[in-house]
Amino acid sequence: MKRNYTPPTAAKGSTQRATLNITVNANGDVVNVTASGPDSVVNEAARQAVLNTGSLPIDADDPKYPTFTIQFKGSN
């Protein structure tokens, strides 16, 4: 996800944070993602990074499946 993250111009040079709720299907394909944090532009960039990732290696037996909540911390 960090590889796909492109920080907004105003956020470059700083550390950004967002909480991501990611829902995947049984194949690990991302079907929904929401982001919350103090900066809506950073939230959208983080959300887009997850969508661009496409799929996550998951174990369908994982008790957190199909929705995961992670803290994203990116800096550029």
All heavy atoms as TSV, in Angstrom:
chain	resi	resn	atom	element	x	y	z
A	1	MET	N	N	0.821	-1.174	0.000
A	1	MET	CA	C	0.000	0.000	0.000
A	1	MET	C	C	0.869	1.243	0.000
A	1	MET	O	O	0.566	2.192	-0.712
A	1	MET	CB	C	-0.922	-0.008	1.202
A	1	MET	CG	C	-2.075	-0.975	1.061
A	1	MET	SD	S	-3.201	-0.968	2.465
A	1	MET	CE	C	-2.571	-2.381	3.350
A	2	LYS	N	N	1.936	1.217	0.792
A	2	LYS	CA	C	2.807	2.398	0.815
A	2	LYS	C	C	3.427	2.650	-0.550
A	2	LYS	O	O	3.632	3.786	-0.937
A	2	LYS	CB	C	3.895	2.241	1.873
A	2	LYS	CG	C	3.413	2.522	3.260
A	2	LYS	CD	C	4.564	2.609	4.224
A	2	LYS	CE	C	4.077	3.000	5.580
A	2	LYS	NZ	N	5.170	3.249	6.512
A	3	ARG	N	N	3.707	1.593	-1.280
A	3	ARG	CA	C	4.288	1.733	-2.609
A	3	ARG	C	C	3.321	2.475	-3.540
A	3	ARG	O	O	3.734	3.216	-4.417
A	3	ARG	CB	C	4.619	0.344	-3.142
A	3	ARG	CG	C	5.118	0.323	-4.557
A	3	ARG	CD	C	5.454	-1.074	-5.038
A	3	ARG	NE	N	4.261	-1.912	-5.009
A	3	ARG	CZ	C	4.242	-3.169	-4.609
A	3	ARG	NH1	N	5.337	-3.747	-4.176
A	3	ARG	NH2	N	3.127	-3.861	-4.629
A	4	ASN	N	N	2.026	2.283	-3.333
A	4	ASN	CA	C	1.011	2.909	-4.176
A	4	ASN	C	C	0.565	4.281	-3.671
A	4	ASN	O	O	-0.226	4.949	-4.338
A	4	ASN	CB	C	-0.219	2.005	-4.275
A	4	ASN	CG	C	0.073	0.732	-5.021
A	4	ASN	OD1	O	0.873	0.725	-5.943
A	4	ASN	ND2	N	-0.549	-0.347	-4.621
A	5	TYR	N	N	1.065	4.685	-2.519
A	5	TYR	CA	C	0.624	5.949	-1.921
A	5	TYR	C	C	1.333	7.127	-2.576
A	5	TYR	O	O	2.562	7.187	-2.632
A	5	TYR	CB	C	0.909	5.946	-0.417
A	5	TYR	CG	C	0.537	7.239	0.264
A	5	TYR	CD1	C	-0.784	7.618	0.393
A	5	TYR	CD2	C	1.515	8.074	0.784
A	5	TYR	CE1	C	-1.140	8.807	1.024
A	5	TYR	CE2	C	1.179	9.255	1.423
A	5	TYR	CZ	C	-0.149	9.613	1.531
A	5	TYR	OH	O	-0.484	10.787	2.155
A	6	THR	N	N	0.562	8.052	-3.088
A	6	THR	CA	C	1.090	9.301	-3.632
A	6	THR	C	C	0.566	10.429	-2.756
A	6	THR	O	O	-0.631	10.724	-2.771
A	6	THR	CB	C	0.615	9.508	-5.088
A	6	THR	OG1	O	1.013	8.380	-5.857
A	6	THR	CG2	C	1.214	10.777	-5.672
A	7	PRO	N	N	1.443	11.042	-1.970
A	7	PRO	CA	C	0.964	12.075	-1.053
A	7	PRO	C	C	0.475	13.309	-1.801
A	7	PRO	O	O	1.013	13.657	-2.858
A	7	PRO	CB	C	2.187	12.401	-0.206
A	7	PRO	CG	C	3.350	12.037	-1.053
A	7	PRO	CD	C	2.900	10.872	-1.898
A	8	PRO	N	N	-0.545	13.942	-1.260
A	8	PRO	CA	C	-0.993	15.213	-1.842
A	8	PRO	C	C	0.140	16.230	-1.781
A	8	PRO	O	O	0.974	16.183	-0.881
A	8	PRO	CB	C	-2.156	15.627	-0.941
A	8	PRO	CG	C	-2.551	14.400	-0.201
A	8	PRO	CD	C	-1.343	13.546	-0.108
A	9	THR	N	N	0.159	17.153	-2.707
A	9	THR	CA	C	1.236	18.141	-2.782
A	9	THR	C	C	1.444	18.862	-1.456
A	9	THR	O	O	2.575	19.014	-0.996
A	9	THR	CB	C	0.936	19.166	-3.890
A	9	THR	OG1	O	0.770	18.462	-5.123
A	9	THR	CG2	C	2.060	20.168	-4.028
A	10	ALA	N	N	0.367	19.273	-0.810
A	10	ALA	CA	C	0.489	20.021	0.454
A	10	ALA	C	C	1.025	19.158	1.589
A	10	ALA	O	O	1.530	19.674	2.579
A	10	ALA	CB	C	-0.871	20.595	0.847
A	11	ALA	N	N	0.945	17.832	1.464
A	11	ALA	CA	C	1.381	16.944	2.538
A	11	ALA	C	C	2.809	16.449	2.355
A	11	ALA	O	O	3.357	15.800	3.249
A	11	ALA	CB	C	0.430	15.745	2.637
A	12	LYS	N	N	3.429	16.743	1.228
A	12	LYS	CA	C	4.796	16.263	0.995
A	12	LYS	C	C	5.735	16.826	2.039
A	12	LYS	O	O	5.645	17.984	2.420
A	12	LYS	CB	C	5.258	16.624	-0.413
A	12	LYS	CG	C	4.586	15.768	-1.461
A	12	LYS	CD	C	5.187	15.968	-2.819
A	12	LYS	CE	C	4.487	15.020	-3.786
A	12	LYS	NZ	N	5.043	15.061	-5.105
A	13	GLY	N	N	6.634	15.970	2.497
A	13	GLY	CA	C	7.602	16.379	3.505
A	13	GLY	C	C	7.103	16.222	4.927
A	13	GLY	O	O	7.803	16.532	5.870
A	14	SER	N	N	5.887	15.720	5.093
A	14	SER	CA	C	5.352	15.529	6.441
A	14	SER	C	C	4.867	14.087	6.596
A	14	SER	O	O	4.750	13.351	5.626
A	14	SER	CB	C	4.187	16.491	6.691
A	14	SER	OG	O	3.112	16.183	5.822
A	15	THR	N	N	4.621	13.712	7.820
A	15	THR	CA	C	4.078	12.383	8.102
A	15	THR	C	C	2.570	12.497	8.180
A	15	THR	O	O	2.045	13.375	8.861
A	15	THR	CB	C	4.641	11.831	9.430
A	15	THR	OG1	O	6.055	11.714	9.301
A	15	THR	CG2	C	4.039	10.471	9.749
A	16	GLN	N	N	1.896	11.619	7.455
A	16	GLN	CA	C	0.439	11.635	7.432
A	16	GLN	C	C	-0.074	10.343	8.054
A	16	GLN	O	O	0.563	9.304	7.966
A	16	GLN	CB	C	-0.088	11.744	5.992
A	16	GLN	CG	C	0.492	12.868	5.191
A	16	GLN	CD	C	1.757	12.474	4.454
A	16	GLN	OE1	O	1.886	11.365	3.976
A	16	GLN	NE2	N	2.707	13.386	4.378
A	17	ARG	N	N	-1.256	10.410	8.650
A	17	ARG	CA	C	-1.870	9.234	9.256
A	17	ARG	C	C	-3.322	9.134	8.817
A	17	ARG	O	O	-3.993	10.142	8.640
A	17	ARG	CB	C	-1.831	9.326	10.778
A	17	ARG	CG	C	-0.444	9.354	11.357
A	17	ARG	CD	C	-0.486	9.530	12.876
A	17	ARG	NE	N	0.836	9.817	13.385
A	17	ARG	CZ	C	1.715	8.891	13.755
A	17	ARG	NH1	N	1.399	7.625	13.659
A	17	ARG	NH2	N	2.886	9.241	14.218
A	18	ALA	N	N	-3.768	7.890	8.662
A	18	ALA	CA	C	-5.166	7.628	8.346
A	18	ALA	C	C	-5.507	6.246	8.870
A	18	ALA	O	O	-4.660	5.347	8.905
A	18	ALA	CB	C	-5.423	7.697	6.850
A	19	THR	N	N	-6.731	6.072	9.303
A	19	THR	CA	C	-7.235	4.761	9.682
A	19	THR	C	C	-8.026	4.229	8.502
A	19	THR	O	O	-8.921	4.902	7.992
A	19	THR	CB	C	-8.137	4.851	10.927
A	19	THR	OG1	O	-7.352	5.372	12.011
A	19	THR	CG2	C	-8.686	3.483	11.303
A	20	LEU	N	N	-7.663	3.028	8.061
A	20	LEU	CA	C	-8.287	2.428	6.885
A	20	LEU	C	C	-9.114	1.223	7.302
A	20	LEU	O	O	-8.636	0.357	8.039
A	20	LEU	CB	C	-7.218	1.981	5.897
A	20	LEU	CG	C	-6.304	3.081	5.365
A	20	LEU	CD1	C	-5.100	2.486	4.665
A	20	LEU	CD2	C	-7.068	3.975	4.425
A	21	ASN	N	N	-10.350	1.167	6.849
A	21	ASN	CA	C	-11.199	-0.016	6.997
A	21	ASN	C	C	-11.289	-0.646	5.620
A	21	ASN	O	O	-11.830	-0.045	4.694
A	21	ASN	CB	C	-12.590	0.357	7.507
A	21	ASN	CG	C	-12.540	0.821	8.947
A	21	ASN	OD1	O	-11.928	0.173	9.786
A	21	ASN	ND2	N	-13.165	1.933	9.221
A	22	ILE	N	N	-10.734	-1.855	5.503
A	22	ILE	CA	C	-10.625	-2.517	4.214
A	22	ILE	C	C	-11.462	-3.788	4.237
A	22	ILE	O	O	-11.309	-4.623	5.126
A	22	ILE	CB	C	-9.156	-2.877	3.916
A	22	ILE	CG1	C	-8.272	-1.626	4.003
A	22	ILE	CG2	C	-9.035	-3.565	2.558
A	22	ILE	CD1	C	-6.793	-1.932	4.074
A	23	THR	N	N	-12.341	-3.930	3.255
A	23	THR	CA	C	-13.144	-5.149	3.118
A	23	THR	C	C	-12.678	-5.881	1.871
A	23	THR	O	O	-12.504	-5.279	0.810
A	23	THR	CB	C	-14.644	-4.807	2.995
A	23	THR	OG1	O	-15.031	-4.048	4.147
A	23	THR	CG2	C	-15.490	-6.076	2.927
A	24	VAL	N	N	-12.470	-7.191	2.030
A	24	VAL	CA	C	-12.020	-8.026	0.917
A	24	VAL	C	C	-12.999	-9.175	0.714
A	24	VAL	O	O	-13.763	-9.517	1.614
A	24	VAL	CB	C	-10.604	-8.587	1.179
A	24	VAL	CG1	C	-9.582	-7.470	1.269
A	24	VAL	CG2	C	-10.568	-9.442	2.437
A	25	ASN	N	N	-12.948	-9.776	-0.479
A	25	ASN	CA	C	-13.758	-10.967	-0.715
A	25	ASN	C	C	-12.915	-12.206	-0.409
A	25	ASN	O	O	-11.773	-12.093	0.047
A	25	ASN	CB	C	-14.327	-10.976	-2.144
A	25	ASN	CG	C	-13.255	-11.061	-3.210
A	25	ASN	OD1	O	-12.110	-11.431	-2.967
A	25	ASN	ND2	N	-13.626	-10.697	-4.430
A	26	ALA	N	N	-13.451	-13.383	-0.660
A	26	ALA	CA	C	-12.764	-14.627	-0.308
A	26	ALA	C	C	-11.440	-14.801	-1.058
A	26	ALA	O	O	-10.565	-15.538	-0.609
A	26	ALA	CB	C	-13.673	-15.822	-0.573
A	27	ASN	N	N	-11.274	-14.103	-2.183
A	27	ASN	CA	C	-10.020	-14.173	-2.945
A	27	ASN	C	C	-8.994	-13.150	-2.469
A	27	ASN	O	O	-7.880	-13.113	-2.973
A	27	ASN	CB	C	-10.287	-13.933	-4.433
A	27	ASN	CG	C	-11.140	-15.014	-5.036
A	27	ASN	OD1	O	-11.016	-16.187	-4.680
A	27	ASN	ND2	N	-12.014	-14.628	-5.943
A	28	GLY	N	N	-9.390	-12.292	-1.535
A	28	GLY	CA	C	-8.503	-11.240	-1.060
A	28	GLY	C	C	-8.589	-9.963	-1.863
A	28	GLY	O	O	-7.849	-9.016	-1.606
A	29	ASP	N	N	-9.480	-9.923	-2.854
A	29	ASP	CA	C	-9.654	-8.711	-3.652
A	29	ASP	C	C	-10.325	-7.629	-2.814
A	29	ASP	O	O	-11.321	-7.897	-2.138
A	29	ASP	CB	C	-10.523	-8.992	-4.884
A	29	ASP	CG	C	-9.927	-10.047	-5.793
A	29	ASP	OD1	O	-8.689	-10.097	-5.915
A	29	ASP	OD2	O	-10.716	-10.822	-6.378
A	30	VAL	N	N	-9.797	-6.421	-2.864
A	30	VAL	CA	C	-10.377	-5.298	-2.129
A	30	VAL	C	C	-11.712	-4.939	-2.770
A	30	VAL	O	O	-11.776	-4.657	-3.964
A	30	VAL	CB	C	-9.428	-4.084	-2.133
A	30	VAL	CG1	C	-10.087	-2.879	-1.477
A	30	VAL	CG2	C	-8.113	-4.428	-1.436
A	31	VAL	N	N	-12.781	-4.976	-1.970
A	31	VAL	CA	C	-14.103	-4.625	-2.496
A	31	VAL	C	C	-14.608	-3.303	-1.937
A	31	VAL	O	O	-15.496	-2.687	-2.518
A	31	VAL	CB	C	-15.146	-5.745	-2.243
A	31	VAL	CG1	C	-14.791	-6.983	-3.046
A	31	VAL	CG2	C	-15.273	-6.068	-0.777
A	32	ASN	N	N	-14.032	-2.851	-0.827
A	32	ASN	CA	C	-14.425	-1.564	-0.258
A	32	ASN	C	C	-13.320	-1.074	0.671
A	32	ASN	O	O	-12.652	-1.877	1.329
A	32	ASN	CB	C	-15.739	-1.694	0.517
A	32	ASN	CG	C	-16.270	-0.339	0.932
A	32	ASN	OD1	O	-16.201	0.638	0.194
A	32	ASN	ND2	N	-16.814	-0.268	2.140
A	33	VAL	N	N	-13.142	0.214	0.705
A	33	VAL	CA	C	-12.178	0.799	1.642
A	33	VAL	C	C	-12.659	2.192	2.024
A	33	VAL	O	O	-13.124	2.949	1.188
A	33	VAL	CB	C	-10.746	0.838	1.046
A	33	VAL	CG1	C	-10.683	1.639	-0.221
A	33	VAL	CG2	C	-9.751	1.378	2.046
A	34	THR	N	N	-12.589	2.474	3.315
A	34	THR	CA	C	-12.869	3.815	3.808
A	34	THR	C	C	-11.662	4.279	4.607
A	34	THR	O	O	-10.939	3.467	5.180
A	34	THR	CB	C	-14.130	3.868	4.695
A	34	THR	OG1	O	-13.939	3.007	5.827
A	34	THR	CG2	C	-15.376	3.445	3.927
A	35	ALA	N	N	-11.450	5.577	4.616
A	35	ALA	CA	C	-10.313	6.147	5.342
A	35	ALA	C	C	-10.808	7.289	6.199
A	35	ALA	O	O	-11.662	8.074	5.792
A	35	ALA	CB	C	-9.259	6.646	4.361
A	36	SER	N	N	-10.265	7.374	7.405
A	36	SER	CA	C	-10.592	8.499	8.279
A	36	SER	C	C	-9.310	9.007	8.916
A	36	SER	O	O	-8.403	8.242	9.210
A	36	SER	CB	C	-11.603	8.073	9.358
A	36	SER	OG	O	-11.061	7.054	10.173
A	37	GLY	N	N	-9.251	10.280	9.076
A	37	GLY	CA	C	-8.093	10.939	9.656
A	37	GLY	C	C	-8.301	12.431	9.606
A	37	GLY	O	O	-9.340	12.910	9.125
A	38	PRO	N	N	-7.313	13.204	10.058
A	38	PRO	CA	C	-7.490	14.648	10.161
A	38	PRO	C	C	-7.498	15.402	8.827
A	38	PRO	O	O	-7.962	16.531	8.761
A	38	PRO	CB	C	-6.312	15.096	11.021
A	38	PRO	CG	C	-5.287	14.035	10.866
A	38	PRO	CD	C	-6.051	12.763	10.630
A	39	ASP	N	N	-7.000	14.797	7.757
A	39	ASP	CA	C	-6.901	15.503	6.477
A	39	ASP	C	C	-7.641	14.704	5.409
A	39	ASP	O	O	-7.235	13.602	5.041
A	39	ASP	CB	C	-5.424	15.655	6.110
A	39	ASP	CG	C	-5.196	16.498	4.868
A	39	ASP	OD1	O	-6.015	16.421	3.927
A	39	ASP	OD2	O	-4.181	17.221	4.831
A	40	SER	N	N	-8.710	15.255	4.876
A	40	SER	CA	C	-9.541	14.529	3.902
A	40	SER	C	C	-8.784	14.218	2.610
A	40	SER	O	O	-9.026	13.192	1.981
A	40	SER	CB	C	-10.822	15.307	3.598
A	40	SER	OG	O	-10.519	16.551	3.011
A	41	VAL	N	N	-7.852	15.069	2.208
A	41	VAL	CA	C	-7.093	14.820	0.986
A	41	VAL	C	C	-6.134	13.652	1.194
A	41	VAL	O	O	-5.978	12.784	0.329
A	41	VAL	CB	C	-6.349	16.100	0.538
A	41	VAL	CG1	C	-5.519	15.845	-0.701
A	41	VAL	CG2	C	-7.331	17.228	0.288
A	42	VAL	N	N	-5.506	13.590	2.361
A	42	VAL	CA	C	-4.637	12.466	2.701
A	42	VAL	C	C	-5.466	11.193	2.795
A	42	VAL	O	O	-5.051	10.128	2.319
A	42	VAL	CB	C	-3.871	12.737	4.017
A	42	VAL	CG1	C	-3.181	11.468	4.523
A	42	VAL	CG2	C	-2.857	13.848	3.814
A	43	ASN	N	N	-6.648	11.281	3.392
A	43	ASN	CA	C	-7.526	10.111	3.488
A	43	ASN	C	C	-7.822	9.544	2.107
A	43	ASN	O	O	-7.765	8.330	1.896
A	43	ASN	CB	C	-8.843	10.468	4.186
A	43	ASN	CG	C	-8.662	10.814	5.632
A	43	ASN	OD1	O	-7.654	10.488	6.243
A	43	ASN	ND2	N	-9.636	11.496	6.191
A	44	GLU	N	N	-8.150	10.406	1.167
A	44	GLU	CA	C	-8.475	9.950	-0.188
A	44	GLU	C	C	-7.252	9.339	-0.859
A	44	GLU	O	O	-7.353	8.330	-1.561
A	44	GLU	CB	C	-9.041	11.092	-1.030
A	44	GLU	CG	C	-9.410	10.693	-2.432
A	44	GLU	CD	C	-10.400	9.531	-2.524
A	44	GLU	OE1	O	-11.203	9.312	-1.593
A	44	GLU	OE2	O	-10.368	8.811	-3.550
A	45	ALA	N	N	-6.076	9.918	-0.661
A	45	ALA	CA	C	-4.855	9.367	-1.254
A	45	ALA	C	C	-4.551	7.988	-0.669
A	45	ALA	O	O	-4.152	7.063	-1.395
A	45	ALA	CB	C	-3.683	10.319	-1.022
A	46	ALA	N	N	-4.750	7.819	0.635
A	46	ALA	CA	C	-4.530	6.520	1.272
A	46	ALA	C	C	-5.563	5.504	0.777
A	46	ALA	O	O	-5.241	4.345	0.502
A	46	ALA	CB	C	-4.603	6.659	2.790
A	47	ARG	N	N	-6.809	5.927	0.639
A	47	ARG	CA	C	-7.868	5.048	0.130
A	47	ARG	C	C	-7.536	4.589	-1.284
A	47	ARG	O	O	-7.658	3.411	-1.619
A	47	ARG	CB	C	-9.207	5.784	0.160
A	47	ARG	CG	C	-10.411	4.908	-0.109
A	47	ARG	CD	C	-11.697	5.725	-0.120
A	47	ARG	NE	N	-11.909	6.386	-1.388
A	47	ARG	CZ	C	-12.361	5.771	-2.494
A	47	ARG	NH1	N	-12.661	4.507	-2.461
A	47	ARG	NH2	N	-12.525	6.445	-3.606
A	48	GLN	N	N	-7.077	5.514	-2.099
A	48	GLN	CA	C	-6.722	5.177	-3.475
A	48	GLN	C	C	-5.540	4.214	-3.515
A	48	GLN	O	O	-5.482	3.326	-4.370
A	48	GLN	CB	C	-6.407	6.454	-4.259
A	48	GLN	CG	C	-6.452	6.263	-5.746
A	48	GLN	CD	C	-7.815	5.802	-6.237
A	48	GLN	OE1	O	-8.833	6.379	-5.906
A	48	GLN	NE2	N	-7.833	4.755	-7.025
A	49	ALA	N	N	-4.588	4.364	-2.595
A	49	ALA	CA	C	-3.443	3.455	-2.540
A	49	ALA	C	C	-3.896	2.023	-2.286
A	49	ALA	O	O	-3.370	1.081	-2.882
A	49	ALA	CB	C	-2.463	3.907	-1.458
A	50	VAL	N	N	-4.888	1.855	-1.401
A	50	VAL	CA	C	-5.416	0.509	-1.132
A	50	VAL	C	C	-6.116	-0.029	-2.373
A	50	VAL	O	O	-5.914	-1.175	-2.769
A	50	VAL	CB	C	-6.373	0.508	0.074
A	50	VAL	CG1	C	-7.000	-0.870	0.264
A	50	VAL	CG2	C	-5.642	0.927	1.339
A	51	LEU	N	N	-6.942	0.790	-3.002
A	51	LEU	CA	C	-7.651	0.346	-4.207
A	51	LEU	C	C	-6.661	-0.047	-5.302
A	51	LEU	O	O	-6.870	-1.035	-6.012
A	51	LEU	CB	C	-8.595	1.435	-4.705
A	51	LEU	CG	C	-9.801	1.730	-3.811
A	51	LEU	CD1	C	-10.565	2.948	-4.324
A	51	LEU	CD2	C	-10.718	0.519	-3.722
A	52	ASN	N	N	-5.581	0.689	-5.435
A	52	ASN	CA	C	-4.573	0.379	-6.448
A	52	ASN	C	C	-3.804	-0.898	-6.128
A	52	ASN	O	O	-3.238	-1.512	-7.028
A	52	ASN	CB	C	-3.609	1.545	-6.632
A	52	ASN	CG	C	-4.268	2.744	-7.272
A	52	ASN	OD1	O	-5.335	2.648	-7.855
A	52	ASN	ND2	N	-3.643	3.901	-7.143
A	53	THR	N	N	-3.779	-1.289	-4.854
A	53	THR	CA	C	-3.130	-2.538	-4.469
A	53	THR	C	C	-3.901	-3.722	-5.043
A	53	THR	O	O	-3.314	-4.718	-5.449
A	53	THR	CB	C	-3.028	-2.639	-2.931
A	53	THR	OG1	O	-2.238	-1.536	-2.468
A	53	THR	CG2	C	-2.398	-3.933	-2.487
A	54	GLY	N	N	-5.230	-3.594	-5.081
A	54	GLY	CA	C	-6.057	-4.599	-5.739
A	54	GLY	C	C	-6.441	-5.782	-4.881
A	54	GLY	O	O	-7.604	-6.083	-4.723
A	55	SER	N	N	-5.460	-6.481	-4.330
A	55	SER	CA	C	-5.785	-7.636	-3.490
A	55	SER	C	C	-4.760	-7.763	-2.373
A	55	SER	O	O	-3.642	-7.263	-2.471
A	55	SER	CB	C	-5.837	-8.919	-4.322
A	55	SER	OG	O	-4.560	-9.221	-4.830
A	56	LEU	N	N	-5.183	-8.432	-1.319
A	56	LEU	CA	C	-4.331	-8.649	-0.150
A	56	LEU	C	C	-4.229	-10.143	0.107
A	56	LEU	O	O	-5.218	-10.873	-0.066
A	56	LEU	CB	C	-4.927	-7.956	1.078
A	56	LEU	CG	C	-5.136	-6.452	0.971
A	56	LEU	CD1	C	-5.891	-5.941	2.190
A	56	LEU	CD2	C	-3.808	-5.739	0.844
A	57	PRO	N	N	-3.056	-10.615	0.519
A	57	PRO	CA	C	-2.929	-12.034	0.829
A	57	PRO	C	C	-3.635	-12.323	2.162
A	57	PRO	O	O	-3.152	-11.928	3.219
A	57	PRO	CB	C	-1.418	-12.252	0.932
A	57	PRO	CG	C	-0.879	-10.907	1.324
A	57	PRO	CD	C	-1.819	-9.886	0.708
A	58	ILE	N	N	-4.785	-12.945	2.108
A	58	ILE	CA	C	-5.556	-13.202	3.318
A	58	ILE	C	C	-5.775	-14.687	3.506
A	58	ILE	O	O	-5.648	-15.477	2.573
A	58	ILE	CB	C	-6.928	-12.500	3.292
A	58	ILE	CG1	C	-7.791	-13.083	2.166
A	58	ILE	CG2	C	-6.806	-11.007	3.178
A	58	ILE	CD1	C	-9.242	-13.145	2.493
A	59	ASP	N	N	-6.118	-15.028	4.704
A	59	ASP	CA	C	-6.540	-16.379	5.044
A	59	ASP	C	C	-8.012	-16.260	5.394
A	59	ASP	O	O	-8.373	-15.585	6.357
A	59	ASP	CB	C	-5.725	-16.884	6.231
A	59	ASP	CG	C	-6.120	-18.276	6.676
A	59	ASP	OD1	O	-7.115	-18.834	6.150
A	59	ASP	OD2	O	-5.432	-18.818	7.549
A	60	ALA	N	N	-8.878	-16.888	4.608
A	60	ALA	CA	C	-10.322	-16.762	4.825
A	60	ALA	C	C	-10.748	-17.258	6.196
A	60	ALA	O	O	-11.845	-16.961	6.658
A	60	ALA	CB	C	-11.080	-17.501	3.729
A	61	ASP	N	N	-9.888	-17.997	6.888
A	61	ASP	CA	C	-10.202	-18.474	8.235
A	61	ASP	C	C	-9.816	-17.461	9.304
A	61	ASP	O	O	-10.072	-17.666	10.483
A	61	ASP	CB	C	-9.493	-19.799	8.519
A	61	ASP	CG	C	-10.020	-20.920	7.643
A	61	ASP	OD1	O	-11.220	-20.889	7.303
A	61	ASP	OD2	O	-9.222	-21.804	7.300
A	62	ASP	N	N	-9.162	-16.375	8.903
A	62	ASP	CA	C	-8.757	-15.342	9.850
A	62	ASP	C	C	-10.007	-14.732	10.479
A	62	ASP	O	O	-10.933	-14.359	9.766
A	62	ASP	CB	C	-7.958	-14.257	9.115
A	62	ASP	CG	C	-7.314	-13.259	10.052
A	62	ASP	OD1	O	-7.996	-12.809	11.004
A	62	ASP	OD2	O	-6.155	-12.918	9.838
A	63	PRO	N	N	-10.043	-14.616	11.801
A	63	PRO	CA	C	-11.247	-14.076	12.441
A	63	PRO	C	C	-11.559	-12.631	12.069
A	63	PRO	O	O	-12.673	-12.168	12.254
A	63	PRO	CB	C	-10.948	-14.208	13.937
A	63	PRO	CG	C	-9.474	-14.345	14.036
A	63	PRO	CD	C	-9.012	-14.985	12.749
A	64	LYS	N	N	-10.593	-11.894	11.512
A	64	LYS	CA	C	-10.833	-10.505	11.120
A	64	LYS	C	C	-11.439	-10.401	9.722
A	64	LYS	O	O	-11.916	-9.361	9.330
A	64	LYS	CB	C	-9.529	-9.710	11.161
A	64	LYS	CG	C	-8.944	-9.566	12.551
A	64	LYS	CD	C	-7.706	-8.711	12.532
A	64	LYS	CE	C	-6.547	-9.443	11.906
A	64	LYS	NZ	N	-5.282	-8.724	11.935
A	65	TYR	N	N	-11.371	-11.485	8.944
A	65	TYR	CA	C	-11.904	-11.485	7.579
A	65	TYR	C	C	-13.402	-11.307	7.635
A	65	TYR	O	O	-14.044	-11.890	8.493
A	65	TYR	CB	C	-11.523	-12.813	6.896
A	65	TYR	CG	C	-12.309	-13.133	5.660
A	65	TYR	CD1	C	-11.963	-12.567	4.452
A	65	TYR	CD2	C	-13.414	-13.979	5.709
A	65	TYR	CE1	C	-12.692	-12.843	3.310
A	65	TYR	CE2	C	-14.146	-14.257	4.574
A	65	TYR	CZ	C	-13.779	-13.689	3.384
A	65	TYR	OH	O	-14.502	-13.957	2.264
A	66	PRO	N	N	-14.073	-10.512	6.792
A	66	PRO	CA	C	-13.559	-9.880	5.586
A	66	PRO	C	C	-13.194	-8.413	5.753
A	66	PRO	O	O	-12.832	-7.781	4.788
A	66	PRO	CB	C	-14.730	-10.019	4.617
A	66	PRO	CG	C	-15.931	-9.809	5.492
A	66	PRO	CD	C	-15.552	-10.455	6.810
A	67	THR	N	N	-13.318	-7.836	6.954
A	67	THR	CA	C	-13.004	-6.411	7.117
A	67	THR	C	C	-11.832	-6.248	8.075
A	67	THR	O	O	-11.827	-6.797	9.165
A	67	THR	CB	C	-14.232	-5.641	7.641
A	67	THR	OG1	O	-15.301	-5.799	6.720
A	67	THR	CG2	C	-13.921	-4.167	7.803
A	68	PHE	N	N	-10.850	-5.490	7.646
A	68	PHE	CA	C	-9.658	-5.220	8.436
A	68	PHE	C	C	-9.590	-3.725	8.719
A	68	PHE	O	O	-9.939	-2.918	7.873
A	68	PHE	CB	C	-8.392	-5.611	7.660
A	68	PHE	CG	C	-8.368	-7.050	7.234
A	68	PHE	CD1	C	-9.022	-7.461	6.089
A	68	PHE	CD2	C	-7.701	-7.989	7.990
A	68	PHE	CE1	C	-9.004	-8.782	5.688
A	68	PHE	CE2	C	-7.675	-9.307	7.599
A	68	PHE	CZ	C	-8.325	-9.720	6.447
A	69	THR	N	N	-9.121	-3.368	9.882
A	69	THR	CA	C	-8.870	-1.972	10.214
A	69	THR	C	C	-7.378	-1.836	10.482
A	69	THR	O	O	-6.829	-2.560	11.306
A	69	THR	CB	C	-9.665	-1.543	11.452
A	69	THR	OG1	O	-11.056	-1.739	11.195
A	69	THR	CG2	C	-9.408	-0.086	11.787
A	70	ILE	N	N	-6.730	-0.943	9.753
A	70	ILE	CA	C	-5.302	-0.728	9.949
A	70	ILE	C	C	-5.021	0.762	10.074
A	70	ILE	O	O	-5.790	1.593	9.609
A	70	ILE	CB	C	-4.455	-1.324	8.808
A	70	ILE	CG1	C	-4.770	-0.645	7.475
A	70	ILE	CG2	C	-4.638	-2.823	8.698
A	70	ILE	CD1	C	-3.800	-1.011	6.373
A	71	GLN	N	N	-3.928	1.075	10.716
A	71	GLN	CA	C	-3.446	2.447	10.796
A	71	GLN	C	C	-2.389	2.621	9.705
A	71	GLN	O	O	-1.447	1.847	9.631
A	71	GLN	CB	C	-2.810	2.719	12.160
A	71	GLN	CG	C	-3.776	2.767	13.306
A	71	GLN	CD	C	-4.493	4.094	13.356
A	71	GLN	OE1	O	-3.927	5.134	13.102
A	71	GLN	NE2	N	-5.771	4.040	13.687
A	72	PHE	N	N	-2.592	3.596	8.849
A	72	PHE	CA	C	-1.633	3.881	7.791
A	72	PHE	C	C	-0.816	5.093	8.212
A	72	PHE	O	O	-1.376	6.107	8.630
A	72	PHE	CB	C	-2.384	4.184	6.492
A	72	PHE	CG	C	-1.490	4.636	5.376
A	72	PHE	CD1	C	-0.766	3.725	4.628
A	72	PHE	CD2	C	-1.353	5.979	5.074
A	72	PHE	CE1	C	0.055	4.142	3.603
A	72	PHE	CE2	C	-0.529	6.412	4.057
A	72	PHE	CZ	C	0.178	5.486	3.314
A	73	LYS	N	N	0.494	4.962	8.117
A	73	LYS	CA	C	1.378	6.093	8.401
A	73	LYS	C	C	2.307	6.215	7.211
A	73	LYS	O	O	3.071	5.306	6.912
A	73	LYS	CB	C	2.169	5.827	9.679
A	73	LYS	CG	C	3.146	6.930	10.022
A	73	LYS	CD	C	3.899	6.590	11.285
A	73	LYS	CE	C	5.013	7.550	11.529
A	73	LYS	NZ	N	5.872	7.125	12.628
A	74	GLY	N	N	2.203	7.318	6.500
A	74	GLY	CA	C	3.031	7.539	5.337
A	74	GLY	C	C	3.760	8.861	5.428
A	74	GLY	O	O	3.259	9.819	6.011
A	75	SER	N	N	4.951	8.889	4.895
A	75	SER	CA	C	5.690	10.158	4.861
A	75	SER	C	C	6.477	10.219	3.583
A	75	SER	O	O	7.004	9.207	3.110
A	75	SER	CB	C	6.608	10.292	6.076
A	75	SER	OG	O	7.518	9.221	6.121
A	76	ASN	N	N	6.537	11.374	3.017
A	76	ASN	CA	C	7.313	11.603	1.787
A	76	ASN	C	C	7.824	13.023	1.794
A	76	ASN	O	O	7.290	13.889	2.377
A	76	ASN	CB	C	6.454	11.417	0.539
A	76	ASN	CG	C	6.222	9.945	0.251
A	76	ASN	OD1	O	6.809	9.085	0.869
A	76	ASN	ND2	N	5.343	9.684	-0.689
